[in-house]
């Protein structure tokens, strides 16, 4: 599992992600709008991966940001884009189902 986490950039462990969600992290689903409308995490916002560079203002001032998608691949890319633009408080939450399970607790 550590190998997959390394590939997808999911360096933040589940306990840390759980705590960040409970503390009110900004939850960003980077899947397409169609995917988002088919099911999403309550309280999350949809900013598709290809729109992240033009939507950077939505991330400013957020204490912590958790990005997620279907498999963890697009969220890994989103995390990289945000970090390249100076955001240091970004975690890759992996799949939206993982984040949804945490939110539902």
C-alpha positions, 0 to 999 in steps of 0.5 A: 500500500505504501508503494501505491501511496507513493505513486499517487502522492497520497503522503498524508495518512488516514488519521491525519486526513480524518483530523483535517476533515473534522477541523473543517478543511476545504474539501475539493473534488477535482473530478469532472462536473458529470462525475461530481453530479453522479455522487460527491462528498457532502460539503465539498466543492467541485473544481475540475483538475483542468480548472485549478490554474484559473481558480486559484483565488478559491484556495486563498486563505484556506487553512488546509485543503484536501483534494480528491478524485476517483483514484487519487491520480488527478488529486495528485496532479491538483496537489502539485499544481497548487504547490507550484503556485505557493500553497503549502497546506494541501493534502491528497485525500485519494478517492472521493469514497475515502473522504466520503467515509470520513465525512459520514462518520 
